Amino acid sequence: MKIYWSANAVPELQGLERKEQMKRFKAMYKEGRKQMGVMPWVYLVLVGLVVAVGAVLVGLTGILMGAVVGGIMGLAVVVLIQSPAIEHGRVWYREHYGSEQA
């Protein structure tokens, strides 16, 4: 699975001006999330629980615990939510805007 860090990573949005690219990226992401279902969100919550418990067991406290948990959760959101949503959204985008890029 390809990871989509930003709108620039989506092939269908290449060549568009920045404002239009972000508008279409948001629409693509929104439509993709509608099609994903609830399971990725359940996995994200489970990852959060495991990371938080692991950080407590290791003995991380304060800012260090926040940084570790936040970093891992940010990565988990990209892998479990954003990238699959964009994959689903790309299908919607091709149907809505056609196969051409502009």
HELIX and SHEET records of a PDB file:
HELIX    1   1 ALA A    7  ALA A    9  5                                   3    
HELIX    2   2 PRO A   11  LEU A   13  5                                   3    
HELIX    3   3 ARG A   18  MET A   36  1                                  19    
HELIX    4   4 MET A   39  VAL A   58  1                                  20    
HELIX    5   5 GLY A   62  VAL A   77  1                                  16    
HELIX    6   6 VAL A   78  GLN A   82  3                                   5    
HELIX    7   7 SER A   83  TYR A   97  1                                  15    
END                                                                             
